[in-house]
Every structure is written in C-alpha cells, then in structure tokens.
Amino acid sequence: MTTILVVEDDKNQCLLYRQELSEEGYDVEVARDGKEAVGMAKLNPPDLVVLDINMPGMDGIEAMEKILGEDSKIPVIINTAYSSYKDNFMTWSADAYVVKSSDLIELKKTIKEILLKKKLA
C-alpha cells in the first residue's frame, strides 16, 4: 500500500486529509509539525509527502530540506493556503505546489500524477 505522510498543524484539516486520502486507498500518516515529519520520514520513509508551510517550530520549507536531504527521491507536494510561496525559490525543490482548498480534487489529482511518474521512472 502507498504511504502518504501529511504534514499539517490544523487538526480539522488532518482529519479531512486522512479520511479523503484513505478513501483513495492510501495509508495516511500524519505529522503535526516539521520536526515530527522529519523524524517520521527518517524512521519509515513515505512514498510521498504532502507538506504545509506555515507551522509552529520548524516550518515546511525547512522540513522539506531535511527530508530531501535524507532521501532525495521522496516526492513532496507543498500544500499551503498562500500562493505567494510559489515564487520563493526555496519551494522549487518540491514536485508540486497546490493551494489549499476544502475540495481536495486538485490535491488528489496531483498525488496520483506524481505517484504514476514515480512508478514509471
């Protein structure tokens, strides 16, 4: 089963992502901040990471750098409410950038596309 690590500090969004992505057939792990995500990714590398940027403590950009520093093959989707980060070169190492929405259609589509590419590579 494909494992997705969702890194999100908002409790309600964590529940939404877990439910929606589990219904798509993914095993969903949740980290509430960047530091927790780095530790989880190091112990049990996920197939893909969905990462918020604005979080307490270690933000998503720093967490992404550390996760990719351990394993550069893990695909990362930045999923944030702020479209302005798309222009920040620090986010360019992510495989995709999706602006948050209560409708997860775009995120689910992006996850499928990235996982398909990863299997073909």
N, C-alpha and C positions, 0 to 999 in steps of 0.2 A: 504494500500500500504506500502511496506517495505521502510523505510527511511535509506539512507546511508549518513553519514557525511564524506566528503572527505576533508582532511586537507592537503593543498598543496599551497606553496607560488608562484609557477610558473603559470602565467596567462594562457599560452597556454595549459599546462597540465590540468589545472582546466577545461578549455573548452572541451578538449578531454574527460576527465573523465565524465563530466556532460552529454555530448552527448551520449557516448557509454553506460553508465550505465542507462541513461533514456530510451534508445532503448531496454534495457533488462527488462524494466518495473519497475525500481526503482525510488523512489522520491529522488533526489540528492540535498543535501545541501552542500555548500562549505564554508570552513573557510580558510583564507589566512595565519594564523599562529596558534601556540599552544594556546595562550591566548584566541583568538577568539573561537577556538574549545572547550575549557573548558567551556566558557560561554554558547555557543550554546548547548552543551551536557547537561549542568545543567538545562537550561530552557526547552528544548524539547529533551529528551534522544532519540538518534537514535537507529535503530535496529542493526547497525554495523558501525564501524569507519575504514576508510582507511586513514592511517597516514604516512606522510613523516617524516623523522627525522631531516634533516638539514633545519632549518628555522630560520629567524631572531627572536630575542626576546626569547620566550620560545620554546625550541626545542621539537621534537615529543616525546622523551622519557619522559621528564617532563610532557608534556601534557597527555600522556598515564597514568602516575601515578595518576594525578589529576582526570582524567575522571573515571578511575577504582576505585579510592578512593570514588567517589560519587556513582558509580553503578558498582560493580564488574562483573555483568552479561552481560555487553555490550561487544560483541566480537570486537577485534581490529586486523586489518591486518596492519603490518608495510610494507610500500611500498616505498622503497628507492633505489637510484642508487648505494648504497655502500653495497656490500655483506659482508664487514668486520664487520658490526654491528651485524651480525647474531651470532657472538661469544661473544658479550657483554651480560653478564648476565642480564643487565637492560632491554633487549628486550625480555627476556624469558617469561614474563607475557602476551605477545601478543599471539593471537590464531594462527597467521600465519605470515610468513615473505616472501614477494615477491619482487624480484629485479625488478626495473622499466624497462619497455620496451615500445617502441612505439606501440607494439602489445599487446593489453590488454587481450588476451586469457587466460593467466595464472591467472591474477588477477580476471577476471570474473568467471573462474572455481573455484577458491578458495572462492570467495564470496558465490557462490551457495552451495558449500560443507559446509561451516560454518553455513549458514542460515538453511540448511537442518538439520544439527546436533542440532541446537538451537531449532527447532520446534519439534524434536523428544525427546528432553530432558525434 
